[in-house]
Amino acid sequence: MAKITAAEVNKLRKTTGAGMMDCKKALVEAEGDFEQAIEILRKKGQKVAAKRADRESSEGAAIAKVNGDNNQGVVISLNCETDFVAKNDSFVKLANDLADLALGFESKDDFLAASIDGMTVADKLTEQTGVIGEKIEIGSFEKLSAPFVGSYIHAGNKIATLVGLSANVDGAAEAAKDVAMQAAAMNPVALNEEGVDQSIIDKEIEIAKDQLREEGKPEEMLDKIAKGKLQRFFKDNTLVNQAFIKDSKQSVAQYVKSVDSSLEVTGFSRVALG
């Protein structure tokens, strides 16, 4: 039997993130062959992943990243099963490393096929499932491009947002962060009225009509009153029309124009966990 040194075990631990005992067992089984030991640990991860495939992975870390030119951003969630794992420093570091990598890809599928630590991202997640003992997966993957992109991550990594602005002007960084915080706190359903899905509009109109009927309003007045209530829904639930949380006397759109008269919010992405 090959003699396994502490240095070899430590090297395998640093490469894979697996526990010391798991690394030692893998090296013993592989008779000291480093690459074979890595493969043994990957197979262990595959077995654990198969057993936990139907588990709920609603905890994790939501991370937003923006490139150096501030014109592209990505927000991803690295999902796990428990809040205990989600708060682990090594898990949060992995989430950040993956988000950095994700900046270079346009789709979730391409990202999962990308290389990290000598394997694909998908294989890395399987490996870490074996290491951690919980289902680990990429939940959300959203890209955003704009002349200026800003980001915000809420404390605890439970909510991450991106916001796009129409120009990179003086004050754009602060404005984008403020609006990204707004999106995190107020959870708008769309950027503006045009972005609201028709099914949501139809549902809101029906809810309003049902309430009006209960109040005894005449049937011929329901459409007009319900459309008025719909405008209130847009004001409360679309990002640019919401009251700005730092100054409720102005809307988000008005706040952005106070930074620069030509400035507009062009898009946003929001990912939340838990």
C-alpha positions as CSV (number, residue, x, y, z in Angstrom):
1,M,0.0,0.0,0.0
2,A,1.3,3.4,-1.0
3,K,2.4,5.7,1.9
4,I,0.2,8.7,2.0
5,T,1.8,11.9,3.3
6,A,0.1,14.8,5.1
7,A,1.3,17.1,2.4
8,E,-0.5,15.0,-0.3
9,V,-3.7,15.0,1.7
10,N,-3.5,18.7,2.2
11,K,-2.9,19.3,-1.5
12,L,-6.0,17.2,-2.4
13,R,-8.0,19.1,0.2
14,K,-7.0,22.5,-1.2
15,T,-7.8,21.3,-4.8
16,T,-11.2,19.8,-4.1
17,G,-12.4,21.4,-0.8
18,A,-13.2,17.9,0.6
19,G,-12.5,17.1,4.2
20,M,-9.2,15.7,5.4
21,M,-10.4,12.2,6.1
22,D,-12.3,12.0,2.8
23,C,-9.1,13.1,1.0
24,K,-7.0,10.5,2.9
25,K,-9.4,7.7,2.1
26,A,-9.5,8.7,-1.6
27,L,-5.7,8.7,-1.8
28,V,-5.5,5.4,-0.1
29,E,-8.1,3.9,-2.4
30,A,-6.2,5.4,-5.4
31,E,-2.9,4.1,-4.0
32,G,-1.4,7.6,-4.0
33,D,-2.5,8.5,-7.6
34,F,-3.6,12.2,-7.2
35,E,-5.8,12.4,-10.4
36,Q,-7.5,9.1,-9.5
37,A,-8.2,10.4,-6.0
38,I,-9.9,13.4,-7.5
39,E,-12.0,11.2,-9.6
40,I,-13.0,9.1,-6.6
41,L,-14.1,12.2,-4.8
42,R,-16.1,13.3,-7.9
43,K,-17.9,10.0,-8.0
44,K,-18.7,10.3,-4.3
45,G,-20.3,13.7,-5.2
46,Q,-22.3,12.1,-8.0
47,K,-23.7,9.5,-5.6
48,V,-24.6,12.1,-3.1
49,A,-26.1,14.3,-5.8
50,A,-28.2,11.4,-7.1
51,K,-29.6,10.7,-3.6
52,R,-30.5,14.3,-3.0
53,A,-31.8,15.3,-6.4
54,D,-35.3,15.7,-5.2
55,R,-34.4,17.8,-2.2
56,E,-35.5,21.4,-2.0
57,S,-32.6,23.9,-2.4
58,S,-34.2,27.2,-1.4
59,E,-31.4,28.5,0.7
60,G,-28.0,29.8,-0.6
61,A,-26.3,33.0,-1.7
62,A,-27.4,35.5,-4.3
63,I,-24.5,37.4,-5.8
64,A,-24.4,40.3,-8.2
65,K,-21.2,41.3,-10.1
66,V,-20.5,44.1,-12.6
67,N,-17.6,44.2,-15.1
68,G,-14.8,46.8,-15.0
69,D,-16.4,48.9,-17.7
70,N,-19.7,49.0,-15.7
71,N,-21.7,48.1,-18.8
72,Q,-22.5,44.5,-18.0
73,G,-23.6,42.7,-14.9
74,V,-24.7,39.2,-13.8
75,V,-26.7,38.1,-10.9
76,I,-26.7,34.4,-9.9
77,S,-27.8,32.3,-6.9
78,L,-25.8,29.4,-5.6
79,N,-28.5,27.3,-4.0
80,C,-28.2,24.8,-1.1
81,E,-30.6,23.1,1.3
82,T,-29.9,24.8,4.7
83,D,-29.2,28.3,6.0
84,F,-26.3,26.8,8.0
85,V,-24.4,25.9,4.7
86,A,-25.5,29.2,3.1
87,K,-23.7,31.2,5.8
88,N,-20.5,29.2,5.6
89,D,-17.5,31.3,4.4
90,S,-16.3,28.7,1.9
91,F,-19.8,28.4,0.4
92,V,-20.1,32.2,0.0
93,K,-16.6,32.3,-1.5
94,L,-17.6,29.7,-4.0
95,A,-20.7,31.7,-4.9
96,N,-18.5,34.8,-5.5
97,D,-16.0,32.9,-7.6
98,L,-18.8,31.5,-9.7
99,A,-20.4,34.9,-10.2
100,D,-17.0,36.3,-11.3
101,L,-16.8,33.5,-13.9
102,A,-20.4,34.0,-14.9
103,L,-19.7,37.5,-16.1
104,G,-18.1,36.1,-19.2
105,F,-21.1,34.0,-20.4
106,E,-24.5,34.9,-21.8
107,S,-26.5,31.9,-20.8
108,K,-26.8,29.5,-17.9
109,D,-26.0,26.5,-20.0
110,D,-22.8,28.0,-21.4
111,F,-21.8,29.0,-17.8
112,L,-22.4,25.5,-16.5
113,A,-20.2,24.1,-19.3
114,A,-17.4,26.6,-18.5
115,S,-14.1,25.5,-16.9
116,I,-13.3,26.0,-13.2
117,D,-10.5,24.2,-11.2
118,G,-9.9,21.8,-14.1
119,M,-13.6,20.7,-14.5
120,T,-16.8,22.1,-15.7
121,V,-19.0,24.3,-13.4
122,A,-21.6,21.5,-13.4
123,D,-19.0,19.0,-12.3
124,K,-17.8,21.4,-9.6
125,L,-21.3,21.7,-8.2
126,T,-21.5,17.9,-8.1
127,E,-18.2,17.7,-6.4
128,Q,-19.2,20.2,-3.8
129,T,-22.5,18.3,-3.2
130,G,-20.3,15.4,-2.2
131,V,-18.1,17.7,0.0
132,I,-20.9,19.5,1.7
133,G,-23.4,16.7,1.8
134,E,-26.3,18.9,0.5
135,K,-27.8,19.5,-2.9
136,I,-25.8,22.4,-4.5
137,E,-27.0,24.0,-7.8
138,I,-27.2,27.2,-9.7
139,G,-30.7,28.6,-9.3
140,S,-30.9,31.9,-11.0
141,F,-28.7,33.3,-13.8
142,E,-29.5,36.7,-15.2
143,K,-27.4,39.1,-17.3
144,L,-27.9,42.8,-17.8
145,S,-26.3,45.2,-20.3
146,A,-26.6,49.0,-20.3
147,P,-24.5,52.1,-20.7
148,F,-24.1,51.9,-17.0
149,V,-24.8,49.0,-14.7
150,G,-24.8,49.1,-10.9
151,S,-25.4,46.4,-8.3
152,Y,-26.5,45.8,-4.7
153,I,-26.3,42.7,-2.5
154,H,-28.5,42.8,0.7
155,A,-26.8,41.8,3.9
156,G,-26.8,38.0,4.3
157,N,-26.7,37.4,0.5
158,K,-30.4,36.7,0.3
159,I,-31.2,39.4,-2.3
160,A,-29.1,40.7,-5.1
161,T,-30.0,43.2,-7.8
162,L,-28.7,44.8,-10.9
163,V,-29.9,48.1,-12.4
164,G,-29.1,49.5,-15.9
165,L,-29.0,53.3,-16.6
166,S,-29.2,55.0,-20.0
167,A,-25.8,56.8,-19.6
168,N,-22.6,56.8,-17.7
169,V,-22.8,60.3,-16.3
170,D,-21.5,62.0,-13.1
171,G,-23.5,60.4,-10.2
172,A,-24.4,57.3,-12.2
173,A,-22.8,55.0,-9.7
174,E,-24.6,56.3,-6.7
175,A,-27.9,56.5,-8.6
176,A,-27.6,52.9,-9.9
177,K,-26.9,51.7,-6.4
178,D,-29.8,53.6,-4.9
179,V,-32.2,52.2,-7.5
180,A,-30.7,48.7,-7.1
181,M,-31.4,49.0,-3.3
182,Q,-35.0,50.1,-4.2
183,A,-35.5,47.0,-6.4
184,A,-34.2,44.8,-3.6
185,A,-36.5,46.4,-0.9
186,M,-39.7,46.9,-2.9
187,N,-39.6,43.9,-5.3
188,P,-41.2,45.5,-8.4
189,V,-43.0,43.2,-10.8
190,A,-41.6,45.2,-13.9
191,L,-39.6,48.2,-14.9
192,N,-42.7,50.2,-16.1
193,E,-46.3,49.7,-17.2
194,E,-45.2,48.3,-20.6
195,G,-43.2,45.6,-18.9
196,V,-46.1,44.2,-16.8
197,D,-47.3,40.8,-18.1
198,Q,-50.9,40.9,-19.5
199,S,-51.9,38.0,-17.2
200,I,-51.0,40.1,-14.2
201,I,-53.0,43.1,-15.5
202,D,-56.0,40.9,-16.2
203,K,-55.8,39.4,-12.7
204,E,-55.6,42.8,-11.0
205,I,-58.6,44.1,-13.0
206,E,-60.6,41.1,-11.9
207,I,-59.6,41.5,-8.3
208,A,-60.6,45.2,-8.4
209,K,-63.9,44.3,-10.0
210,D,-64.7,41.7,-7.4
211,Q,-63.9,44.2,-4.6
212,L,-66.1,46.8,-6.3
213,R,-69.0,44.4,-6.6
214,E,-68.8,43.6,-2.9
215,E,-69.0,47.3,-2.2
216,G,-72.2,47.5,-4.3
217,K,-70.9,49.5,-7.2
218,P,-73.0,49.4,-10.4
219,E,-71.8,46.9,-13.0
220,E,-71.5,49.6,-15.7
221,M,-69.0,51.6,-13.6
222,L,-66.7,48.6,-12.8
223,D,-64.4,48.9,-15.9
224,K,-63.7,52.6,-15.4
225,I,-63.0,52.3,-11.6
226,A,-61.0,49.1,-12.0
227,K,-58.7,50.9,-14.6
228,G,-58.2,53.6,-12.1
229,K,-57.1,51.1,-9.5
230,L,-54.8,49.5,-12.1
231,Q,-52.9,52.8,-12.3
232,R,-52.4,52.6,-8.5
233,F,-51.1,49.1,-9.0
234,F,-48.6,50.4,-11.6
235,K,-47.4,53.1,-9.2
236,D,-46.8,50.7,-6.4
237,N,-45.4,47.8,-8.4
238,T,-43.3,49.1,-11.3
239,L,-39.8,50.3,-10.5
240,V,-39.7,53.7,-12.2
241,N,-43.1,54.7,-10.9
242,Q,-42.6,53.6,-7.3
243,A,-42.1,56.3,-4.6
244,F,-38.3,56.5,-4.1
245,I,-37.5,55.0,-0.7
246,K,-35.0,57.7,0.2
247,D,-37.4,60.5,-0.7
248,S,-41.1,59.5,-1.0
249,K,-42.0,62.9,-2.5
250,Q,-40.5,61.8,-5.8
251,S,-40.7,58.7,-8.0
252,V,-37.7,56.6,-8.9
253,A,-37.8,58.1,-12.4
254,Q,-37.9,61.6,-11.0
255,Y,-35.0,60.8,-8.7
256,V,-32.9,59.5,-11.6
257,K,-33.6,62.7,-13.6
258,S,-32.5,64.8,-10.6
259,V,-29.1,63.3,-11.1
260,D,-29.1,64.1,-14.8
261,S,-32.0,65.4,-16.8
262,S,-31.4,62.9,-19.6
263,L,-30.9,59.8,-17.3
264,E,-33.4,56.9,-17.3
265,V,-33.6,53.4,-15.8
266,T,-33.4,50.9,-18.7
267,G,-33.7,47.6,-16.8
268,F,-33.2,45.6,-13.7
269,S,-32.7,42.1,-12.4
270,R,-33.6,40.9,-8.9
271,V,-32.8,37.5,-7.4
272,A,-34.1,36.5,-3.9
273,L,-33.6,33.4,-1.8
274,G,-35.4,31.9,1.2
